[in-house]
Amino acid sequence: MPKITVINTETNETTTFKVGYGANLRQAAAYKDVEIYKGMSKMLNCRGMGVCGTCLIEVEPMENVDPPTFIERLHKIAPNQKLGCRAKVYGDITVKAAIKDI
């Protein structure tokens, strides 16, 4: 089972939890009560549809998540970033979350 370490850049909290192979990062974080949103984005987001881009995260290593999706290419995010709602986890990763606000 892949292990996810989430570093919340807004609160400086670090949380580690395990997920199933291929799990969606946003759904797993919500299930474990781990916050990946920053500021007002906690309440004002698209609920995982990939439209708002507020679940932007920095992932290390990128080899343990799926390649960029069409929606992520539309948002023109950096090579080391993913949208939490579009990230499928296939190995241990470290995530910097809460990096974008509305």
Phi and psi in degrees as a GROMACS rama.xvg file:
@    title "Ramachandran Plot"
@    xaxis  label "Phi"
@    yaxis  label "Psi"
@TYPE xy
-64.4355  145.936  PRO-2
-109.439  131.824  LYS-3
-112.814  128.001  ILE-4
-110.39  117.254  THR-5
-106.319  123.801  VAL-6
-107.643  111.845  ILE-7
-83.8484  113.356  ASN-8
-72.3292  -17.8111  THR-9
-80.4996  -40.8742  GLU-10
-108.152  -7.44094  THR-11
60.7303  23.7456  ASN-12
-86.495  143.421  GLU-13
-119.959  128.813  THR-14
-130.341  137.743  THR-15
-122.582  135.213  THR-16
-151.867  162.499  PHE-17
-106.021  148.959  LYS-18
-134.106  166.41  VAL-19
-74.6729  156.531  GLY-20
-60.8245  125.607  TYR-21
83.7311  11.9031  GLY-22
-69.4704  149.682  ALA-23
-78.32  127.244  ASN-24
-64.3416  -44.2776  LEU-25
-62.4968  -44.4639  ARG-26
-65.4594  -41.9456  GLN-27
-65.186  -41.2486  ALA-28
-64.1147  -42.1914  ALA-29
-63.9583  -40.3887  ALA-30
-63.501  -36.1174  TYR-31
-90.4685  6.45779  LYS-32
58.5609  40.541  ASP-33
-105.04  125.615  VAL-34
-85.171  126.239  GLU-35
-112.447  -5.09239  ILE-36
-96.4286  159.357  TYR-37
-119.153  139.867  LYS-38
56.2423  -133.232  GLY-39
-68.0651  -15.3646  MET-40
-63.2198  -18.8554  SER-41
-60.7707  -33.1388  LYS-42
-104.876  -31.3995  MET-43
-108.229  80.0275  LEU-44
-139.314  173.003  ASN-45
-87.2852  7.43481  CYS-46
61.0287  36.9281  ARG-47
90.7306  15.4391  GLY-48
-87.4514  -11.8292  MET-49
85.6419  10.3821  GLY-50
-87.6209  -43.6561  VAL-51
-82.3071  -31.8136  CYS-52
78.0271  9.98997  GLY-53
-81.6272  -9.76508  THR-54
-92.1289  26.7958  CYS-55
-61.2382  131.822  LEU-56
-134.589  157.641  ILE-57
-106.497  128.298  GLU-58
-116.481  140.752  VAL-59
-142.662  126.896  GLU-60
-83.4641  148.317  PRO-61
-68.8785  -19.5849  MET-62
-65.1718  -19.4987  GLU-63
-95.8041  10.219  ASN-64
-127.342  166.818  VAL-65
-70.7294  160.558  ASP-66
-65.9331  165.34  PRO-67
-57.2439  138.236  PRO-68
-89.5225  171.848  THR-69
-58.2825  -43.1855  PHE-70
-64.2134  -39.2155  ILE-71
-67.0156  -35.7581  GLU-72
-66.2224  -34.4568  ARG-73
-64.8288  -36.4986  LEU-74
-75.5421  -12.9945  HIS-75
54.7335  52.9138  LYS-76
-84.5439  162.031  ILE-77
-66.7083  159.005  ALA-78
-61.4901  -24.7462  PRO-79
-96.1432  11.923  ASN-80
-117.774  157.074  GLN-81
-142.99  163.956  LYS-82
-88.5303  131.429  LEU-83
-57.1109  -33.4917  GLY-84
-73.9901  -14.5541  CYS-85
-111.097  -0.261391  ARG-86
-88.4759  121.068  ALA-87
-106.25  131.36  LYS-88
-98.749  126.464  VAL-89
-120.99  4.82324  TYR-90
-171.312  178.15  GLY-91
-63.7739  132.86  ASP-92
-139.155  158.509  ILE-93
-116.862  131.896  THR-94
-123.721  130.466  VAL-95
-97.4634  118.283  LYS-96
-114.176  174.974  ALA-97
58.7008  48.918  ALA-98
-105.361  -6.89777  ILE-99
-135.008  137.076  LYS-100
-122.132  161.471  ASP-101
